[in-house]
């Protein structure tokens, strides 16, 4: 009541208020005079429409401040967490490991063609050609194993980093999500859209990682299998299974491949023979 009376008194004085009174008047109006606005130096009670407009304006201000703070914070958090986890380096390592895997696999596939070209130029016999092809293929076996192991390790490290990044970003978003709910549905919807975009980006990164890694590992595995077949071909480890002949790994006893009787298997590594994977 005292506040209301003081406000009334200062309003009645009008524009002739001294500086002290003017300061007091404005403070009362600002801090205690809810429902009033200043018109020509006088406190005038707000109408319902004015109240709604004032609330909407304040709400827009709160919303703008929240979204600005959230966007800035998200950018800083994303960059900071990514750098802390070393994600740029992990992604680059996986990319490099994948390229190495594909290059080594291609080298294995290129051996038969290169050896056939040499054989035609210098007149190497078929048995000698097969021996040279198997020997050159065997030289790359350690590189194949190293490439596969390197790719798997790089992929595991990046996948852990990506998942940890998602977990930490989720922790960062929690307090903002609560605040967005308090500010109203429109703010919450916009916040949820941002949150969804962050999750989509992470899911896409993981999906691409899985896809690229699977393709690279498949290349290595195919090249490794072809190298095993080429090596076993030279050992004469064949088994007659009736309608087909199987090629057996002399070390493990595992069936590597087979071909139907009446067909010549040719060179396994070249991919132009009639071998069928076991």
Long-range contacts (C-beta under 8 A, 24 or more apart in sequence): 3-28, 3-32, 3-33, 7-32, 7-33, 7-36, 7-43, 10-43, 11-42, 11-43, 14-41, 14-42, 15-40, 15-41, 17-41, 59-183, 59-184, 62-183, 63-183, 63-184, 63-186, 63-187, 66-176, 66-179, 66-180, 66-183, 66-187, 67-187, 67-190, 67-191, 70-176, 70-180, 70-191, 70-194, 71-194, 73-172, 73-176, 74-172, 74-173, 74-194, 74-198, 77-168, 77-169, 77-172, 78-169, 78-198, 81-165, 81-168, 81-169, 81-172, 82-165, 85-161, 85-164, 85-165, 86-161, 87-158, 87-161, 87-162, 87-165, 90-154, 90-157, 90-158, 90-161, 91-158, 93-154, 93-157, 93-158, 94-151, 94-154, 94-155, 94-157, 94-158, 94-209, 94-212, 94-213, 96-154, 97-147, 97-150, 97-151, 97-153, 97-154, 97-155, 97-216, 98-151, 98-212, 98-213, 98-216, 100-147, 100-150, 100-151, 101-147, 101-148, 101-150, 101-151, 101-216, 101-217, 101-219, 101-220, 102-216, 102-219, 104-140, 104-143, 104-144, 104-147, 104-220, 104-223, 105-144, 105-147, 105-219, 105-220, 105-222, 105-223, 106-219, 107-140, 107-143, 108-137, 108-140, 108-144, 108-223, 108-226, 108-227, 108-269, 109-223, 109-226, 109-269, 109-270, 109-271, 111-136, 111-137, 111-140, 111-269, 112-230, 112-267, 112-269, 112-270, 113-270, 116-267, 116-270, 130-233, 130-234, 130-267, 131-234, 133-230, 133-267, 133-269, 134-230, 134-231, 134-233, 134-234, 137-226, 137-227, 137-230, 137-231, 137-269, 138-227, 138-231, 140-227, 141-224, 141-227, 144-220, 144-223, 144-224, 144-227, 145-224, 147-220, 148-217, 148-220, 148-221, 148-224, 151-213, 151-216, 151-217, 151-220, 152-217, 155-209, 155-213, 158-209, 159-206, 159-209, 162-202, 162-205, 162-206, 162-209, 163-206, 165-202, 166-199, 166-202, 169-198, 169-202, 173-198, 225-256, 225-277, 226-268, 226-269, 226-271, 227-269, 228-256, 229-256, 229-257, 229-268, 229-269, 229-275, 230-267, 230-268, 230-269, 232-256, 233-265, 233-268, 246-278, 247-275, 254-278
